[in-house]
Amino acid sequence: MDAQGRGRAGDNNVDPADQWVFDPNTGNYELRLDHAGQAPARPADRKTAGSRRAAGKRGDDTDTRPLPTQRARGDESADADERPGGGRASRRAAGSRAVTAAAAGPASRRKRKPKKSGKQKALYWTAGVVGFVLVAGCGGAFYLYQQLNGNISKVDVGVENDAVSDGPVNVLIIGTDARSGKGNSGYGDAGSVGHADTTILMHISKDRTNATALSIPRDMITDIPSCPTKQKDGSTKNIPGERGVRFNTSLGQEGRDPGCTWRTVEKLTGLKINHFMMADFNAVKSLSTAVDGVEVCAGKDLNDPKSHLKLKAGRHVVKGEQALAFVRTRHAIGFGSDLDRIKMQQQFLSSLIRKLKSSAFSSPAKLYDVSQAATKALTVDTGIGSANKLLDFGTDLKKVDIDKVTFATVPVLDNPDDPATVILNKTAADPLFAMVRADHALAKGKKGKGKKSAPAKKAPPEQVRVDVTNGGGPIGSAQETVDWLQNNKAAKLSTNAGNAPSKLAATRLEYAPNQADQAATLADWMGLPKSALKKSSQNAGDRVPMKLTLGKDFKAPGSPIEAPTETPDGVQNVNADDKNVCAK
């Protein structure tokens, strides 16, 4: 790094976090750009320097404290001497500020609370909700972006969506139990390639006012579709699907990559996934340590010799190995099942969100530490496979408040054929999936209040051109729908395109931007929810039809496809802002 980026030429030991200073005029941290490693002096800064001295006063009139970036690293009195390259230069900078402060005269004792920038809000939201992802976005530190880029691992799953979408966003979060990585060899089966051990489908509403996180039980029996996987030599290998197997085998087994879990969840829920993020055991250990621990609650004494968790009843702050033990434990709680462990994970992630939102970005040093920990633990799809793309992604989602994030578990029943597994409870799961597909907030009182968009312009019937395929409706549904469109709606340009190549849980209408008026007309006729409309990024030719695929939710042409607006009975759920959840 050159002298401008580092603070002074030839010094390769300066902590990147120490190159940031707080600018009270903007409320943001900014990168030092002068050769001496100090912020450029400006006449307008003299009063604010005095204010900083007064705000930090502890009983004497001389401000000799370390810079804010130094204090945030933990030891307020000695850390400048203990860090390589952080001694003399840091003390000179602090001394220089003290002199400036003393010359400023009397200062206000009121301490201004700096507002978080839009980028910082995006960062803590993304990191908290996903539990793992975080990138730094302050003051134009390009070299930091480059460093974080090198931390992120990517997998090409054959789908590359844009980082930012104007519709609902579905992010698949996968926690793998692979034993690779430093310090993980002692867990479980040695040499395991890993499974989809913890899987959460995070749905963020179109108006960005609420989010629903669906935990999918790893031992649920389901069908895994065939999936293409990219090999090391660049070729593509198709992994055959399986019927009636554990959900967690959708990753790792038979050479399956995250794209296979991606396709399994789409088939299960009827939701189109935009991106995935995968992390291993080290993510929990490193991120919980980077934020100085996560508060959890035990409703009773917990002692699980298998996960090595041992906690007295009450509240505790866990990090590192103890944090990992907390999210892995199940034998010390409830009935000792994976469903009980899911509740532990939801409690941990909710608390992590709160911690990240309240204090993780209190200083650039903390921002740097958490960014490094998160990006080193991440594997993502190519659509968000860079620090810049992750930042854009987080900025897009920053509107969601913590009290609008709800964790829920996909409802299941005991498997009568195998007590060690569970099966999908379709009675409760189908309306739950429909509710999320329709972009309805899960918990009562959590519905979004975004601005209502203007009604879309509708095309006349004779201009509606559509191919209809049957992807899950009753036999003959495609032809029945075409007959209804032509005879009842005068849509003569509708065509029966036969059966869809695969089954869909939810009916879908795919259209181009220049077909929006046609889509509005057809959606009104068919009673389609907004979640069924999928707009492509490019315009279509004049004679290219829209594509209507009838899913399993299709009943009859013209019969509205409705979704509940309240959480279905039997669905376990907890709000991320609820601090009273305790493991029992």
Buried (B, 14 or more C-beta within 10 A) or exposed (E): BEEEBBBBEEBEEBBBBBBBBBBBEEBBBBBBBEEEBBBEEEEEBBBBBBBBBBBEBEEEEEBEBBBBBBBBBEEEEEBBEEBEBBEEBBBEBBEBBBEBBBEBEEBEEEEEEBEBBEBBBBBBBBBBBBBBBBBBBBBEBEBBBEBBBEBBEBBBBBBEBBBBBEBBBBBBBBBBBBBBBEBBEEBBEEEBBBBBBBBBBBBBBBBBBBBBBBBBBBBBBBBBBEBBBBEEEEEEEEBEBBEEBBBBBBBBBBEBBBBBBBBBBBBBBBBBBBBBBBBBBBBBBBBBBBBBBBBBBBEBEBEBEBBBBBBEBEEBBBBBBBBBBBBBBBBBBBEBBBBBBBBBBBBBBBBBBBBBBEBBBBBBBBBBBBBBBBBBBBBBBBBBBBBBBBBBBBBBBBBBBBBBBBBBBBBBBEBEEEEEBBBBBEEBBBBBBBBBBBBBBBBEEBBBEEEEEEEBEBBEBEEBBBBBBBBBBEEEBBEBBBBBBBEEBEBEBBBBBEBBEEBBBBBBBBBBEEBBBBBBBBBEBBBBBEBBBBBEEEEBEEEBBBBBBBBBBBBEBEEEBEBEEEBBEEBBBBBBBBBEBBBB
